[in-house]
Amino acid sequence: MVTQHGLLLFLFLETSYANSCPDLCTCSPSDHQPRKVDCSFRELETLPLLSSSTQELYLQHNKLESIPAGAFDNLLVLNVINLSSNPWHCDCGIWYLKNWMEDQGGDLLSSSVECFTPPSLHQKPVSELRKELASCSSHRKCCFDFLFIDAFLLLLVILWFSFLIGSLLVAKKITFKMKI
């Protein structure tokens, strides 16, 4: 029942937020199509919470260094995005943005997204990062290790419960007589 309440709360918040505009941004009216969210030239250091109805997103000329993993996953109707002229820090934290851009294809981005730091990658397009992010794959491997360990522990718990249930069934069939 708690899950249903959580889902209802999420749906309520999403629908109530669907027509609102992030702070410091300007948005087209909710009845206007396409739904534009313009957060450009706002000196944003963090990504604002975005409505899933966003179709055009303008984030250029801010102070964004990375995008949190999953931040764009709810933007299913996004047609245009501009992320240019931000001081992107191209370390493992840029992995999500790079993969997200690759998944979207070339039509969505209105301009190039380039690294600002570290100096060795200055002005290199994020889409061209390959060997520079090779060490990041070891972090992802670590997650697979945890997944394997979790699966193994789950198997152990299932075996333990099976043994416990089997023991209880055997114990139920055995009758004990005590003489006093």
N, C-alpha and C positions, 0 to 999 in steps of 0.2 A: 504493500500500500504506500510505503514511503516513496518508492520509485515512481508510482503514478503521480503523487503530489509534486515530486521534483520535476517530472516531465511537464506537468501542467504549468508549474511555475516558469519553467524554461520557455514554453510556448507563449505564455502570457507576456513575459519580458521581451521575447523576440518580436511578437506582434505589436506590443506597445512601443518598442524601440524602432520598428521598421519605418516609421514616419518621422523619427527624430534625426537631428543632424549632430555630428560630433562637435564638441566644443572647439572653438578656434577655426572651424571650417565653415564654408558656405555650401548650401545644397540647393538643388533645384526643388521646386514645390513637389510634394509627394504625388500629386496627380500628373505631373509632367513626365513624359518619357523622352529620352532615356533619363534615368535617375542619376544625376551627377553629384559627386561629392568632391569639392575643391578644397584641399588642404595645403595648397602650394604657397610658398613664401611665408610660412607661419613659424619658422624656426622650431619645428617639432623635433623633439629628441626621441619620442616614443610614438608608436603607431596608435592612433585613436581607435576606439571600438567602432566597427563599421557594420552597417546594416546589410543583411543578406540580399536586399533589393538593389544594392549599388550596382550600376551598370557602367559608369565611368568614374574613375578614381584618379585624382591629380595630387601627387605627393612630391612634386619636384621642388627643388630649392629649399630644402629643410635641413635638419641636422641628424637625419636618420643614419645610423651606422649598421643596423641589422634589422631583420624582421623576425619576430618570435615564431618558432615552429608552429604551424597550424593556423597562423593569423589570417591567411587568405583562403582557407579551406571552405568557409561558408559563403564565399563570393561566387556562387554558381552562375550568375547571370552577368558577370563582369565582361564587358566588351573592350574597354580601353583602360589602360593604366599608364601613368607616367611617373617613373621613379628616378628620373635623371637629376643630376646636380645635388646629390646627397653625399656626405663623406663616408661611403660604404667601407667598413672595415672587413677586409677579405681574409678571415681566418675560418675556423670550423663553424663559427656562428652564422656564416653566410650560406652554409650548405642548404638550408631549407629554401631560401630565396632562389638560389641557383636551380635547384631541382624543380621548384614550382614554376619558374620561368620556362624551363625545358618542357614541362608537362603541358604548358599553355600553347606552345608553338610561337611563331614569330609574329602573328597578326595582332596579338593583344598589346604588346609593348609599343608605345608611341615613340620611344627613343632609347638610346643605349644606357645601360646601367653599368657604371665603371667603378673600379676600386679606387679608393682614396688612400687608404693605408693597408698594409705597411708600405713604406716607400718603394720597395722592390716591385710592388704590383700596381703602383700609381698609374692610373688611366687605363688599366687593363680591363676589358669588358668581363663582367662576372660570368657571362656565358662561356668564356674561353678558359675558365679555370679548370684545370684537369689535375696535373701533377702537383699543383700547389695545395690541393685539397686531398691528396692521396693519404696523408696521415689521418685525416678525419674518418676514413673508412674503418680504422682500428677502433674508434669509438662506437661505430655501428656494430662491429663484430662483438664488442663487449656486450651490447644489448642482446645479441643472439645467444651469447653464452648464458646470460641471465634467463632467457626464455627457455633454453635447454634445461637449466637447473630447475626452473619452476615446473617444467613438464615432468622432470624426474621426481621432484617432491610430490607433485600431484599423484603420480603413479604409486608412490610409496604410501600415501594416505589412503588411496583406493584399496590397495592390497591389505593395509592394516584394518580398514573397516570390513573388508571381506573376511579376514581372519576372525575379527571380533564377532561378526554376525554368525559365521560358521560355528564358532565356539559356543555362542549362546544357544544355537539350535541343537547342538550335541548335548549341552548341559540340560536343556529342557527335556530331552528324551531320557536322560538318566535320572532315576529316582534314588533318593538316599533314604535309608531307614536308620533311625537312631534309636538305640536302646538306652533307656535311662535306668 
